[in-house]
Amino acid sequence: MKKIFQLDQLQEVAKTLIKEARGKQLCFYGEMGAGKTTLIKALVKELGAVDSGSSPTFGLVNEYHSSEGKLLAYHFDFYRLEDETEALDMGLDDYLNSNAWIFMEWPEKIKSFLPEDVVSVFLQFIDEKTRSIELNIR
């Protein structure tokens, strides 16, 4: 999947991404401001989470549940990691072995721990209202 889209089409992009991803573990690549967190918020909403998504700025992970309390997704932001082994210290293996959707920002910080079949999502800033997205299996 490769597409150029306007920010007002974000929810449609999220719906398509959930449908077309060949797995539930997605790595988001793109420069600061490309829209990784914004897209993850749309994905969390599309999955039916009761709380809106946000970047896990102070922690490394946020979790999202349905109105019935079912775990839907984890959102990781590895930007602040100093060493990739910090991800293991927080129990990354356990998260990756769950059946929840996994959304990872700045996955290049933990590249040696990424599963073989992770879906890579590349976002590119085109202008204030326009982005491009490309989806690849690792």
A tleap script that builds the chain and sets N, CA, C and O, in Angstrom:
source leaprc.protein.ff14SB
mol = sequence {
  NMET LYS LYS ILE PHE GLN LEU ASP GLN LEU
  GLN GLU VAL ALA LYS THR LEU ILE LYS GLU
  ALA ARG GLY LYS GLN LEU CYS PHE TYR GLY
  GLU MET GLY ALA GLY LYS THR THR LEU ILE
  LYS ALA LEU VAL LYS GLU LEU GLY ALA VAL
  ASP SER GLY SER SER PRO THR PHE GLY LEU
  VAL ASN GLU TYR HIE SER SER GLU GLY LYS
  LEU LEU ALA TYR HIE PHE ASP PHE TYR ARG
  LEU GLU ASP GLU THR GLU ALA LEU ASP MET
  GLY LEU ASP ASP TYR LEU ASN SER ASN ALA
  TRP ILE PHE MET GLU TRP PRO GLU LYS ILE
  LYS SER PHE LEU PRO GLU ASP VAL VAL SER
  VAL PHE LEU GLN PHE ILE ASP GLU LYS THR
  ARG SER ILE GLU LEU ASN ILE CARG
}
set mol.1.N position { 0.847 -1.168 0.000 }
set mol.1.CA position { 0.000 0.000 0.000 }
set mol.1.C position { 0.896 1.236 0.000 }
set mol.1.O position { 1.755 1.392 0.868 }
set mol.2.N position { 0.693 2.090 -0.959 }
set mol.2.CA position { 1.395 3.369 -1.002 }
set mol.2.C position { 0.364 4.408 -1.396 }
set mol.2.O position { -0.369 4.237 -2.371 }
set mol.3.N position { 0.313 5.507 -0.616 }
set mol.3.CA position { -0.734 6.488 -0.845 }
set mol.3.C position { -0.305 7.857 -0.337 }
set mol.3.O position { 0.385 7.978 0.675 }
set mol.4.N position { -0.730 8.879 -1.064 }
set mol.4.CA position { -0.604 10.252 -0.586 }
set mol.4.C position { -1.988 10.636 -0.093 }
set mol.4.O position { -2.984 10.384 -0.771 }
set mol.5.N position { -2.056 11.249 1.089 }
set mol.5.CA position { -3.357 11.574 1.657 }
set mol.5.C position { -3.332 12.918 2.362 }
set mol.5.O position { -2.282 13.420 2.760 }
set mol.6.N position { -4.521 13.482 2.501 }
set mol.6.CA position { -4.723 14.718 3.249 }
set mol.6.C position { -5.040 14.340 4.692 }
set mol.6.O position { -5.586 13.266 4.943 }
set mol.7.N position { -4.709 15.196 5.629 }
set mol.7.CA position { -4.955 14.894 7.043 }
set mol.7.C position { -6.430 14.652 7.345 }
set mol.7.O position { -6.750 13.914 8.277 }
set mol.8.N position { -7.336 15.259 6.575 }
set mol.8.CA position { -8.752 15.010 6.814 }
set mol.8.C position { -9.190 13.621 6.333 }
set mol.8.O position { -10.344 13.241 6.529 }
set mol.9.N position { -8.293 12.869 5.713 }
set mol.9.CA position { -8.556 11.487 5.287 }
set mol.9.C position { -7.923 10.472 6.244 }
set mol.9.O position { -7.898 9.275 5.956 }
set mol.10.N position { -7.425 10.944 7.357 }
set mol.10.CA position { -6.659 10.104 8.271 }
set mol.10.C position { -7.442 8.893 8.778 }
set mol.10.O position { -6.894 7.792 8.833 }
set mol.11.N position { -8.697 9.070 9.145 }
set mol.11.CA position { -9.469 7.947 9.666 }
set mol.11.C position { -9.668 6.879 8.593 }
set mol.11.O position { -9.657 5.684 8.891 }
set mol.12.N position { -9.849 7.308 7.355 }
set mol.12.CA position { -9.967 6.369 6.230 }
set mol.12.C position { -8.659 5.599 6.034 }
set mol.12.O position { -8.670 4.395 5.777 }
set mol.13.N position { -7.542 6.299 6.158 }
set mol.13.CA position { -6.223 5.656 6.042 }
set mol.13.C position { -6.055 4.622 7.156 }
set mol.13.O position { -5.569 3.518 6.907 }
set mol.14.N position { -6.453 4.972 8.381 }
set mol.14.CA position { -6.346 4.040 9.513 }
set mol.14.C position { -7.179 2.784 9.256 }
set mol.14.O position { -6.722 1.669 9.508 }
set mol.15.N position { -8.385 2.964 8.761 }
set mol.15.CA position { -9.264 1.826 8.468 }
set mol.15.C position { -8.619 0.908 7.421 }
set mol.15.O position { -8.618 -0.314 7.575 }
set mol.16.N position { -8.078 1.500 6.369 }
set mol.16.CA position { -7.413 0.731 5.315 }
set mol.16.C position { -6.179 0.022 5.860 }
set mol.16.O position { -5.928 -1.135 5.524 }
set mol.17.N position { -5.425 0.698 6.683 }
set mol.17.CA position { -4.204 0.114 7.256 }
set mol.17.C position { -4.527 -1.114 8.102 }
set mol.17.O position { -3.846 -2.134 7.999 }
set mol.18.N position { -5.552 -1.025 8.928 }
set mol.18.CA position { -5.944 -2.183 9.747 }
set mol.18.C position { -6.363 -3.352 8.863 }
set mol.18.O position { -6.047 -4.506 9.149 }
set mol.19.N position { -7.068 -3.042 7.800 }
set mol.19.CA position { -7.552 -4.091 6.898 }
set mol.19.C position { -6.420 -4.737 6.102 }
set mol.19.O position { -6.423 -5.950 5.888 }
set mol.20.N position { -5.455 -3.931 5.665 }
set mol.20.CA position { -4.407 -4.432 4.769 }
set mol.20.C position { -3.150 -4.938 5.466 }
set mol.20.O position { -2.352 -5.643 4.849 }
set mol.21.N position { -2.961 -4.602 6.712 }
set mol.21.CA position { -1.768 -5.080 7.432 }
set mol.21.C position { -1.841 -6.592 7.572 }
set mol.21.O position { -2.890 -7.137 7.917 }
set mol.22.N position { -0.748 -7.260 7.311 }
set mol.22.CA position { -0.717 -8.724 7.394 }
set mol.22.C position { -0.317 -9.223 8.768 }
set mol.22.O position { 0.077 -10.377 8.935 }
set mol.23.N position { -0.419 -8.365 9.720 }
set mol.23.CA position { -0.094 -8.719 11.090 }
set mol.23.C position { -0.506 -7.585 11.998 }
set mol.23.O position { -0.926 -6.523 11.538 }
set mol.24.N position { -0.383 -7.818 13.294 }
set mol.24.CA position { -0.807 -6.833 14.279 }
set mol.24.C position { 0.350 -6.054 14.886 }
set mol.24.O position { 0.136 -5.233 15.777 }
set mol.25.N position { 1.569 -6.294 14.421 }
set mol.25.CA position { 2.731 -5.590 14.956 }
set mol.25.C position { 3.239 -4.627 13.898 }
set mol.25.O position { 3.807 -5.037 12.886 }
set mol.26.N position { 3.026 -3.343 14.146 }
set mol.26.CA position { 3.355 -2.309 13.175 }
set mol.26.C position { 4.431 -1.372 13.708 }
set mol.26.O position { 4.352 -0.881 14.835 }
set mol.27.N position { 5.433 -1.136 12.875 }
set mol.27.CA position { 6.516 -0.209 13.200 }
set mol.27.C position { 6.336 1.041 12.354 }
set mol.27.O position { 6.176 0.960 11.137 }
set mol.28.N position { 6.365 2.196 13.006 }
set mol.28.CA position { 6.133 3.468 12.341 }
set mol.28.C position { 7.445 4.231 12.203 }
set mol.28.O position { 8.109 4.545 13.191 }
set mol.29.N position { 7.801 4.521 10.953 }
set mol.29.CA position { 9.026 5.242 10.638 }
set mol.29.C position { 8.663 6.600 10.033 }
set mol.29.O position { 7.691 6.720 9.287 }
set mol.30.N position { 9.438 7.591 10.357 }
set mol.30.CA position { 9.231 8.920 9.793 }
set mol.30.C position { 9.886 9.948 10.688 }
set mol.30.O position { 10.080 9.724 11.883 }
set mol.31.N position { 10.217 11.062 10.101 }
set mol.31.CA position { 10.871 12.111 10.875 }
set mol.31.C position { 9.903 12.683 11.903 }
set mol.31.O position { 8.697 12.450 11.835 }
set mol.32.N position { 10.437 13.419 12.836 }
set mol.32.CA position { 9.633 14.106 13.836 }
set mol.32.C position { 8.639 15.007 13.101 }
set mol.32.O position { 9.022 15.781 12.224 }
set mol.33.N position { 7.370 14.899 13.463 }
set mol.33.CA position { 6.343 15.720 12.830 }
set mol.33.C position { 5.699 15.105 11.599 }
set mol.33.O position { 4.841 15.728 10.972 }
set mol.34.N position { 6.101 13.893 11.246 }
set mol.34.CA position { 5.531 13.244 10.058 }
set mol.34.C position { 4.105 12.757 10.300 }
set mol.34.O position { 3.353 12.538 9.350 }
set mol.35.N position { 3.730 12.586 11.566 }
set mol.35.CA position { 2.364 12.167 11.865 }
set mol.35.C position { 2.221 10.768 12.429 }
set mol.35.O position { 1.136 10.191 12.377 }
set mol.36.N position { 3.291 10.216 12.963 }
set mol.36.CA position { 3.231 8.857 13.509 }
set mol.36.C position { 2.215 8.754 14.650 }
set mol.36.O position { 1.342 7.886 14.626 }
set mol.37.N position { 2.322 9.617 15.629 }
set mol.37.CA position { 1.397 9.589 16.771 }
set mol.37.C position { -0.027 9.887 16.324 }
set mol.37.O position { -0.968 9.256 16.806 }
set mol.38.N position { -0.199 10.828 15.421 }
set mol.38.CA position { -1.530 11.176 14.929 }
set mol.38.C position { -2.181 9.985 14.233 }
set mol.38.O position { -3.370 9.730 14.421 }
set mol.39.N position { -1.411 9.259 13.432 }
set mol.39.CA position { -1.946 8.069 12.773 }
set mol.39.C position { -2.277 6.989 13.798 }
set mol.39.O position { -3.304 6.321 13.680 }
set mol.40.N position { -1.434 6.815 14.785 }
set mol.40.CA position { -1.707 5.810 15.820 }
set mol.40.C position { -2.974 6.169 16.589 }
set mol.40.O position { -3.745 5.278 16.944 }
set mol.41.N position { -3.205 7.448 16.853 }
set mol.41.CA position { -4.459 7.875 17.489 }
set mol.41.C position { -5.655 7.446 16.645 }
set mol.41.O position { -6.652 6.960 17.179 }
set mol.42.N position { -5.558 7.624 15.333 }
set mol.42.CA position { -6.644 7.224 14.431 }
set mol.42.C position { -6.827 5.706 14.430 }
set mol.42.O position { -7.956 5.219 14.375 }
set mol.43.N position { -5.737 4.969 14.490 }
set mol.43.CA position { -5.822 3.503 14.540 }
set mol.43.C position { -6.505 3.035 15.825 }
set mol.43.O position { -7.371 2.161 15.795 }
set mol.44.N position { -6.108 3.622 16.947 }
set mol.44.CA position { -6.701 3.282 18.241 }
set mol.44.C position { -8.204 3.561 18.214 }
set mol.44.O position { -9.000 2.761 18.706 }
set mol.45.N position { -8.581 4.685 17.646 }
set mol.45.CA position { -10.004 5.036 17.518 }
set mol.45.C position { -10.721 4.028 16.631 }
set mol.45.O position { -11.824 3.592 16.958 }
set mol.46.N position { -10.116 3.658 15.525 }
set mol.46.CA position { -10.715 2.703 14.587 }
set mol.46.C position { -10.910 1.332 15.227 }
set mol.46.O position { -11.867 0.626 14.908 }
set mol.47.N position { -10.010 0.958 16.123 }
set mol.47.CA position { -10.131 -0.326 16.829 }
set mol.47.C position { -11.248 -0.299 17.879 }
set mol.47.O position { -11.659 -1.349 18.374 }
set mol.48.N position { -11.734 0.890 18.216 }
set mol.48.CA position { -12.823 1.014 19.171 }
set mol.48.C position { -12.393 1.236 20.604 }
set mol.48.O position { -13.147 0.932 21.528 }
set mol.49.N position { -11.197 1.758 20.807 }
set mol.49.CA position { -10.721 2.011 22.171 }
set mol.49.C position { -11.544 3.130 22.807 }
set mol.49.O position { -11.969 4.066 22.129 }
set mol.50.N position { -11.760 3.021 24.114 }
set mol.50.CA position { -12.536 4.027 24.827 }
set mol.50.C position { -11.729 5.287 25.118 }
set mol.50.O position { -12.304 6.364 25.273 }
set mol.51.N position { -10.410 5.170 25.194 }
set mol.51.CA position { -9.577 6.344 25.414 }
set mol.51.C position { -8.858 6.678 24.111 }
set mol.51.O position { -8.498 5.784 23.346 }
set mol.52.N position { -8.656 7.947 23.867 }
set mol.52.CA position { -7.977 8.340 22.635 }
set mol.52.C position { -6.482 8.114 22.786 }
set mol.52.O position { -5.948 8.139 23.895 }
set mol.53.N position { -5.835 7.900 21.697 }
set mol.53.CA position { -4.404 7.646 21.726 }
set mol.53.C position { -3.604 8.898 22.016 }
set mol.53.O position { -4.029 10.014 21.717 }
set mol.54.N position { -2.451 8.692 22.598 }
set mol.54.CA position { -1.510 9.783 22.826 }
set mol.54.C position { -0.119 9.187 22.824 }
set mol.54.O position { 0.048 7.979 22.997 }
set mol.55.N position { 0.865 10.021 22.632 }
set mol.55.CA position { 2.233 9.518 22.653 }
set mol.55.C position { 2.626 9.224 24.094 }
set mol.55.O position { 2.389 10.046 24.979 }
set mol.56.N position { 3.218 8.072 24.336 }
set mol.56.CA position { 3.657 7.742 25.697 }
set mol.56.C position { 4.910 8.519 26.074 }
set mol.56.O position { 5.982 7.940 26.249 }
set mol.57.N position { 4.769 9.819 26.195 }
set mol.57.CA position { 5.907 10.711 26.394 }
set mol.57.C position { 6.691 10.402 27.665 }
set mol.57.O position { 7.921 10.342 27.637 }
set mol.58.N position { 5.993 10.206 28.769 }
set mol.58.CA position { 6.709 10.026 30.036 }
set mol.58.C position { 7.027 8.573 30.320 }
set mol.58.O position { 8.028 8.281 30.974 }
set mol.59.N position { 6.208 7.662 29.850 }
set mol.59.CA position { 6.504 6.244 29.938 }
set mol.59.C position { 6.905 5.797 28.552 }
set mol.59.O position { 7.045 6.620 27.648 }
set mol.60.N position { 7.090 4.530 28.377 }
set mol.60.CA position { 7.425 4.029 27.049 }
set mol.60.C position { 6.238 3.392 26.357 }
set mol.60.O position { 6.271 3.166 25.147 }
set mol.61.N position { 5.178 3.097 27.118 }
set mol.61.CA position { 4.062 2.371 26.514 }
set mol.61.C position { 2.725 2.848 27.088 }
set mol.61.O position { 2.617 3.143 28.279 }
set mol.62.N position { 1.723 2.918 26.230 }
set mol.62.CA position { 0.335 3.131 26.628 }
set mol.62.C position { -0.446 1.898 26.195 }
set mol.62.O position { -0.100 1.255 25.204 }
set mol.63.N position { -1.496 1.570 26.936 }
set mol.63.CA position { -2.358 0.477 26.497 }
set mol.63.C position { -3.780 0.984 26.358 }
set mol.63.O position { -4.206 1.896 27.067 }
set mol.64.N position { -4.509 0.375 25.427 }
set mol.64.CA position { -5.855 0.811 25.096 }
set mol.64.C position { -6.821 -0.366 25.157 }
set mol.64.O position { -6.505 -1.477 24.731 }
set mol.65.N position { -8.011 -0.093 25.701 }
set mol.65.CA position { -9.030 -1.123 25.916 }
set mol.65.C position { -10.349 -0.733 25.268 }
set mol.65.O position { -10.611 0.442 25.012 }
set mol.66.N position { -11.174 -1.739 25.009 }
set mol.66.CA position { -12.532 -1.505 24.515 }
set mol.66.C position { -13.415 -1.087 25.684 }
set mol.66.O position { -12.971 -1.106 26.832 }
set mol.67.N position { -14.647 -0.713 25.409 }
set mol.67.CA position { -15.575 -0.327 26.480 }
set mol.67.C position { -15.889 -1.511 27.384 }
set mol.67.O position { -16.320 -1.323 28.522 }
set mol.68.N position { -15.677 -2.731 26.892 }
set mol.68.CA position { -15.886 -3.934 27.708 }
set mol.68.C position { -14.641 -4.309 28.513 }
set mol.68.O position { -14.653 -5.283 29.266 }
set mol.69.N position { -13.582 -3.543 28.352 }
set mol.69.CA position { -12.349 -3.801 29.090 }
set mol.69.C position { -11.359 -4.703 28.378 }
set mol.69.O position { -10.304 -5.014 28.931 }
set mol.70.N position { -11.676 -5.130 27.159 }
set mol.70.CA position { -10.770 -6.001 26.399 }
set mol.70.C position { -9.559 -5.191 25.927 }
set mol.70.O position { -9.705 -4.089 25.399 }
set mol.71.N position { -8.374 -5.750 26.124 }
set mol.71.CA position { -7.147 -5.115 25.664 }
set mol.71.C position { -7.130 -5.109 24.141 }
set mol.71.O position { -7.274 -6.157 23.512 }
set mol.72.N position { -6.956 -3.936 23.550 }
set mol.72.CA position { -6.937 -3.815 22.091 }
set mol.72.C position { -5.536 -3.578 21.540 }
set mol.72.O position { -5.147 -4.185 20.542 }
set mol.73.N position { -4.781 -2.698 22.189 }
set mol.73.CA position { -3.513 -2.282 21.592 }
set mol.73.C position { -2.531 -1.747 22.626 }
set mol.73.O position { -2.905 -1.270 23.698 }
set mol.74.N position { -1.261 -1.849 22.256 }
set mol.74.CA position { -0.169 -1.197 22.975 }
set mol.74.C position { 0.477 -0.209 22.016 }
set mol.74.O position { 0.619 -0.491 20.826 }
set mol.75.N position { 0.863 0.942 22.533 }
set mol.75.CA position { 1.544 1.960 21.747 }
set mol.75.C position { 2.873 2.272 22.433 }
set mol.75.O position { 2.906 2.768 23.560 }
set mol.76.N position { 3.947 1.977 21.744 }
set mol.76.CA position { 5.299 2.219 22.260 }
set mol.76.C position { 5.917 3.423 21.568 }
set mol.76.O position { 5.713 3.637 20.373 }
set mol.77.N position { 6.663 4.196 22.318 }
set mol.77.CA position { 7.460 5.278 21.761 }
set mol.77.C position { 8.874 5.088 22.300 }
set mol.77.O position { 9.155 5.374 23.464 }
set mol.78.N position { 9.752 4.602 21.437 }
set mol.78.CA position { 11.117 4.271 21.853 }
set mol.78.C position { 12.105 5.435 21.663 }
set mol.78.O position { 13.314 5.247 21.798 }
set mol.79.N position { 11.604 6.610 21.358 }
set mol.79.CA position { 12.467 7.754 21.065 }
set mol.79.C position { 13.472 8.025 22.183 }
set mol.79.O position { 14.632 8.330 21.906 }
set mol.80.N position { 13.051 7.921 23.419 }
set mol.80.CA position { 13.904 8.285 24.555 }
set mol.80.C position { 14.842 7.161 25.028 }
set mol.80.O position { 15.602 7.360 25.976 }
set mol.81.N position { 14.800 6.007 24.394 }
set mol.81.CA position { 15.696 4.924 24.823 }
set mol.81.C position { 17.154 5.295 24.593 }
set mol.81.O position { 17.525 5.802 23.534 }
set mol.82.N position { 17.951 5.038 25.581 }
set mol.82.CA position { 19.396 5.255 25.455 }
set mol.82.C position { 20.076 4.001 24.904 }
set mol.82.O position { 21.074 4.082 24.188 }
set mol.83.N position { 19.517 2.845 25.251 }
set mol.83.CA position { 20.075 1.557 24.854 }
set mol.83.C position { 18.908 0.618 24.576 }
set mol.83.O position { 17.926 0.617 25.318 }
set mol.84.N position { 19.004 -0.183 23.512 }
set mol.84.CA position { 17.870 -1.029 23.151 }
set mol.84.C position { 17.531 -2.082 24.206 }
set mol.84.O position { 16.406 -2.583 24.237 }
set mol.85.N position { 18.478 -2.419 25.059 }
set mol.85.CA position { 18.171 -3.412 26.097 }
set mol.85.C position { 17.166 -2.878 27.118 }
set mol.85.O position { 16.568 -3.659 27.858 }
set mol.86.N position { 16.973 -1.554 27.168 }
set mol.86.CA position { 15.940 -0.983 28.042 }
set mol.86.C position { 14.559 -1.513 27.670 }
set mol.86.O position { 13.690 -1.651 28.531 }
set mol.87.N position { 14.359 -1.810 26.387 }
set mol.87.CA position { 13.074 -2.356 25.933 }
set mol.87.C position { 12.856 -3.754 26.516 }
set mol.87.O position { 11.732 -4.112 26.870 }
set mol.88.N position { 13.908 -4.527 26.613 }
set mol.88.CA position { 13.789 -5.862 27.220 }
set mol.88.C position { 13.518 -5.750 28.713 }
set mol.88.O position { 12.746 -6.529 29.271 }
set mol.89.N position { 14.157 -4.776 29.359 }
set mol.89.CA position { 13.951 -4.571 30.793 }
set mol.89.C position { 12.495 -4.250 31.116 }
set mol.89.O position { 12.016 -4.583 32.200 }
set mol.90.N position { 11.795 -3.615 30.196 }
set mol.90.CA position { 10.392 -3.273 30.429 }
set mol.90.C position { 9.439 -4.393 30.023 }
set mol.90.O position { 8.221 -4.245 30.128 }
set mol.91.N position { 9.995 -5.517 29.556 }
set mol.91.CA position { 9.159 -6.663 29.224 }
set mol.91.C position { 8.667 -6.693 27.790 }
set mol.91.O position { 7.579 -7.208 27.529 }
set mol.92.N position { 9.433 -6.160 26.856 }
set mol.92.CA position { 9.021 -6.110 25.464 }
set mol.92.C position { 8.588 -7.477 24.933 }
set mol.92.O position { 7.598 -7.573 24.207 }
set mol.93.N position { 9.313 -8.521 25.284 }
set mol.93.CA position { 8.958 -9.865 24.806 }
set mol.93.C position { 7.530 -10.246 25.180 }
set mol.93.O position { 6.802 -10.817 24.368 }
set mol.94.N position { 7.133 -9.932 26.401 }
set mol.94.CA position { 5.766 -10.246 26.841 }
set mol.94.C position { 4.739 -9.483 26.018 }
set mol.94.O position { 3.722 -10.045 25.611 }
set mol.95.N position { 5.000 -8.220 25.776 }
set mol.95.CA position { 4.081 -7.417 24.957 }
set mol.95.C position { 3.975 -8.005 23.550 }
set mol.95.O position { 2.875 -8.150 23.018 }
set mol.96.N position { 5.118 -8.342 22.947 }
set mol.96.CA position { 5.128 -8.858 21.582 }
set mol.96.C position { 4.436 -10.211 21.477 }
set mol.96.O position { 3.951 -10.575 20.405 }
set mol.97.N position { 4.385 -10.951 22.561 }
set mol.97.CA position { 3.718 -12.250 22.548 }
set mol.97.C position { 2.238 -12.176 22.885 }
set mol.97.O position { 1.564 -13.205 22.946 }
set mol.98.N position { 1.725 -10.971 23.105 }
set mol.98.CA position { 0.298 -10.814 23.370 }
set mol.98.C position { -0.463 -10.873 22.046 }
set mol.98.O position { 0.142 -10.852 20.974 }
set mol.99.N position { -1.770 -10.946 22.124 }
set mol.99.CA position { -2.588 -10.971 20.921 }
set mol.99.C position { -3.084 -9.571 20.548 }
set mol.99.O position { -3.887 -9.427 19.626 }
set mol.100.N position { -2.619 -8.550 21.247 }
set mol.100.CA position { -3.049 -7.176 20.998 }
set mol.100.C position { -2.306 -6.591 19.797 }
set mol.100.O position { -1.257 -7.088 19.389 }
set mol.101.N position { -2.876 -5.530 19.249 }
set mol.101.CA position { -2.163 -4.757 18.240 }
set mol.101.C position { -0.980 -4.074 18.928 }
set mol.101.O position { -1.092 -3.629 20.070 }
set mol.102.N position { 0.138 -3.997 18.234 }
set mol.102.CA position { 1.340 -3.357 18.753 }
set mol.102.C position { 1.732 -2.259 17.768 }
set mol.102.O position { 2.009 -2.534 16.600 }
set mol.103.N position { 1.753 -1.022 18.242 }
set mol.103.CA position { 2.152 0.125 17.433 }
set mol.103.C position { 3.444 0.678 18.019 }
set mol.103.O position { 3.474 1.088 19.179 }
set mol.104.N position { 4.514 0.693 17.224 }
set mol.104.CA position { 5.829 1.097 17.720 }
set mol.104.C position { 6.375 2.291 16.948 }
set mol.104.O position { 6.588 2.219 15.738 }
set mol.105.N position { 6.601 3.397 17.670 }
set mol.105.CA position { 7.274 4.554 17.093 }
set mol.105.C position { 8.761 4.452 17.390 }
set mol.105.O position { 9.162 3.952 18.442 }
set mol.106.N position { 9.560 4.920 16.474 }
set mol.106.CA position { 11.016 4.900 16.574 }
set mol.106.C position { 11.545 3.472 16.782 }
set mol.106.O position { 12.373 3.248 17.664 }
set mol.107.N position { 11.075 2.506 15.978 }
set mol.107.CA position { 11.518 1.116 16.136 }
set mol.107.C position { 12.988 0.904 15.789 }
set mol.107.O position { 13.580 -0.108 16.164 }
set mol.108.N position { 13.576 1.860 15.073 }
set mol.108.CA position { 15.000 1.736 14.761 }
set mol.108.C position { 15.849 1.712 16.029 }
set mol.108.O position { 17.003 1.285 15.988 }
set mol.109.N position { 15.300 2.157 17.141 }
set mol.109.CA position { 16.005 2.131 18.426 }
set mol.109.C position { 16.094 0.721 19.011 }
set mol.109.O position { 16.910 0.467 19.897 }
set mol.110.N position { 15.248 -0.206 18.512 }
set mol.110.CA position { 15.241 -1.582 19.033 }
set mol.110.C position { 15.326 -2.597 17.895 }
set mol.110.O position { 14.796 -3.702 18.014 }
set mol.111.N position { 15.978 -2.240 16.806 }
set mol.111.CA position { 15.926 -3.048 15.586 }
set mol.111.C position { 16.324 -4.506 15.769 }
set mol.111.O position { 15.781 -5.362 15.071 }
set mol.112.N position { 17.226 -4.824 16.653 }
set mol.112.CA position { 17.611 -6.232 16.809 }
set mol.112.C position { 16.552 -7.063 17.539 }
set mol.112.O position { 16.639 -8.290 17.557 }
set mol.113.N position { 15.557 -6.412 18.137 }
set mol.113.CA position { 14.500 -7.135 18.848 }
set mol.113.C position { 13.187 -7.212 18.076 }
set mol.113.O position { 12.220 -7.797 18.563 }
set mol.114.N position { 13.143 -6.629 16.884 }
set mol.114.CA position { 11.900 -6.626 16.117 }
set mol.114.C position { 11.617 -8.003 15.527 }
set mol.114.O position { 12.525 -8.659 15.016 }
set mol.115.N position { 10.372 -8.438 15.595 }
set mol.115.CA position { 10.004 -9.732 14.997 }
set mol.115.C position { 10.230 -9.720 13.482 }
set mol.115.O position { 10.226 -8.664 12.850 }
set mol.116.N position { 10.424 -10.902 12.920 }
set mol.116.CA position { 10.672 -11.047 11.483 }
set mol.116.C position { 9.514 -10.534 10.636 }
set mol.116.O position { 9.733 -9.930 9.586 }
set mol.117.N position { 8.288 -10.769 11.083 }
set mol.117.CA position { 7.116 -10.471 10.257 }
set mol.117.C position { 6.436 -9.147 10.590 }
set mol.117.O position { 5.253 -8.962 10.304 }
set mol.118.N position { 7.179 -8.234 11.188 }
set mol.118.CA position { 6.615 -6.936 11.547 }
set mol.118.C position { 6.235 -6.160 10.282 }
set mol.118.O position { 6.899 -6.271 9.252 }
set mol.119.N position { 5.176 -5.385 10.373 }
set mol.119.CA position { 4.736 -4.537 9.268 }
set mol.119.C position { 5.367 -3.161 9.461 }
set mol.119.O position { 5.218 -2.550 10.519 }
set mol.120.N position { 6.064 -2.679 8.451 }
set mol.120.CA position { 6.702 -1.367 8.525 }
set mol.120.C position { 5.824 -0.338 7.829 }
set mol.120.O position { 5.389 -0.531 6.694 }
set mol.121.N position { 5.577 0.755 8.532 }
set mol.121.CA position { 4.756 1.845 8.008 }
set mol.121.C position { 5.651 3.072 7.914 }
set mol.121.O position { 6.155 3.565 8.924 }
set mol.122.N position { 5.842 3.559 6.695 }
set mol.122.CA position { 6.710 4.703 6.466 }
set mol.122.C position { 5.846 5.926 6.180 }
set mol.122.O position { 5.067 5.936 5.228 }
set mol.123.N position { 5.988 6.944 7.000 }
set mol.123.CA position { 5.255 8.194 6.818 }
set mol.123.C position { 6.216 9.286 6.385 }
set mol.123.O position { 7.347 9.369 6.864 }
set mol.124.N position { 5.749 10.111 5.481 }
set mol.124.CA position { 6.577 11.221 5.032 }
set mol.124.C position { 5.744 12.493 5.026 }
set mol.124.O position { 4.613 12.517 4.541 }
set mol.125.N position { 6.323 13.535 5.570 }
set mol.125.CA position { 5.719 14.864 5.580 }
set mol.125.C position { 5.872 15.463 4.188 }
set mol.125.O position { 6.982 15.563 3.664 }
set mol.126.N position { 4.741 15.863 3.589 }
set mol.126.CA position { 4.804 16.536 2.293 }
set mol.126.C position { 4.567 18.030 2.486 }
set mol.126.O position { 5.360 18.854 2.031 }
set mol.127.N position { 3.472 18.376 3.164 }
set mol.127.CA position { 3.226 19.749 3.582 }
set mol.127.C position { 2.317 19.718 4.803 }
set mol.127.O position { 2.003 18.640 5.307 }
set mol.128.N position { 1.896 20.862 5.280 }
set mol.128.CA position { 1.126 20.926 6.534 }
set mol.128.C position { -0.127 20.053 6.541 }
set mol.128.O position { -0.556 19.604 7.604 }
set mol.129.N position { -0.714 19.807 5.382 }
set mol.129.CA position { -1.962 19.035 5.318 }
set mol.129.C position { -1.835 17.731 4.557 }
set mol.129.O position { -2.819 17.008 4.398 }
set mol.130.N position { -0.643 17.421 4.087 }
set mol.130.CA position { -0.459 16.265 3.214 }
set mol.130.C position { 0.682 15.379 3.700 }
set mol.130.O position { 1.747 15.857 4.091 }
set mol.131.N position { 0.426 14.074 3.663 }
set mol.131.CA position { 1.446 13.085 4.026 }
set mol.131.C position { 1.433 11.960 2.997 }
set mol.131.O position { 0.479 11.813 2.233 }
set mol.132.N position { 2.486 11.182 2.987 }
set mol.132.CA position { 2.484 9.936 2.209 }
set mol.132.C position { 2.692 8.794 3.186 }
set mol.132.O position { 3.337 8.947 4.223 }
set mol.133.N position { 2.132 7.647 2.831 }
set mol.133.CA position { 2.256 6.448 3.657 }
set mol.133.C position { 2.618 5.292 2.747 }
set mol.133.O position { 2.095 5.168 1.639 }
set mol.134.N position { 3.515 4.449 3.224 }
set mol.134.CA position { 3.884 3.236 2.496 }
set mol.134.C position { 3.952 2.109 3.512 }
set mol.134.O position { 4.487 2.277 4.608 }
set mol.135.N position { 3.410 0.974 3.142 }
set mol.135.CA position { 3.308 -0.186 4.020 }
set mol.135.C position { 4.177 -1.308 3.452 }
set mol.135.O position { 4.042 -1.644 2.275 }
set mol.136.N position { 5.064 -1.894 4.258 }
set mol.136.CA position { 5.926 -2.990 3.837 }
set mol.136.C position { 6.009 -4.044 4.915 }
set mol.136.O position { 5.955 -3.730 6.105 }
set mol.137.N position { 6.141 -5.289 4.508 }
set mol.137.CA position { 6.437 -6.369 5.441 }
set mol.137.C position { 7.961 -6.468 5.493 }
set mol.137.O position { 8.623 -6.450 4.456 }
set mol.138.N position { 8.505 -6.570 6.686 }
set mol.138.CA position { 9.957 -6.596 6.891 }
set mol.138.C position { 10.585 -7.771 6.205 }
set mol.138.O position { 11.801 -7.948 6.274 }
savepdb mol mol.pdb
quit
